[in-house]
Amino acid sequence: MSPDGRWLTVVLSQDGGRLEALEIWDVRERRRRLRVHPRDGVAFTRFSPDRRLLVVGSGGALGNSARVWSTAT
């Protein structure tokens, strides 16, 4: 959940814990804004204190990585 309560990240998995998708929801509008299918899985999601950025960390066979997304777009 973002610091202001507007955004929620949800990691969906199938039986066996295999990642299916990462969803980002707009809580105020009760609407899914984005659904992605990361190749390397999701280790964590964190919002910046000002809620302008979302960091998604992942790890897989190719190593660890982090992606930074703007919540404005």
CORHU-V445014 format. One record per residue. N is the residue number from 1. RES is the residue in one letter. PHI is phi in degrees with one decimal (* if undefined). Layout:
n = [N:N]
res = [RES:RES]
phi = [PHI:PHI]
//
This chain:
n = [1:2:3:4:5:6:7:8:9:10:11:12:13:14:15:16:17:18:19:20:21:22:23:24:25:26:27:28:29:30:31:32:33:34:35:36:37:38:39:40:41:42:43:44:45:46:47:48:49:50:51:52:53:54:55:56:57:58:59:60:61:62:63:64:65:66:67:68:69:70:71:72:73]
res = [M:S:P:D:G:R:W:L:T:V:V:L:S:Q:D:G:G:R:L:E:A:L:E:I:W:D:V:R:E:R:R:R:R:L:R:V:H:P:R:D:G:V:A:F:T:R:F:S:P:D:R:R:L:L:V:V:G:S:G:G:A:L:G:N:S:A:R:V:W:S:T:A:T]
phi = [*:-70.0:-56.6:-91.3:80.4:-82.9:-111.2:-131.9:-103.9:-131.8:-101.3:-98.6:-132.1:-93.9:-54.6:91.5:81.8:-71.6:-64.9:-103.4:-164.6:-115.1:-115.9:-119.9:-111.8:-90.4:-66.3:-62.2:-90.6:52.0:-138.4:-75.3:-97.1:-156.3:-134.5:-127.1:-121.4:-63.0:-72.3:-98.2:82.6:-129.1:-92.1:-162.6:-132.3:-144.3:-94.9:-69.3:-56.9:-89.8:62.6:-80.9:-128.4:-125.2:-104.9:-119.2:-98.3:-141.5:-149.1:-163.1:-61.6:-91.2:111.4:-91.7:-151.8:-140.5:-117.4:-116.0:-120.0:-84.7:-77.9:-71.5:-115.1]
//
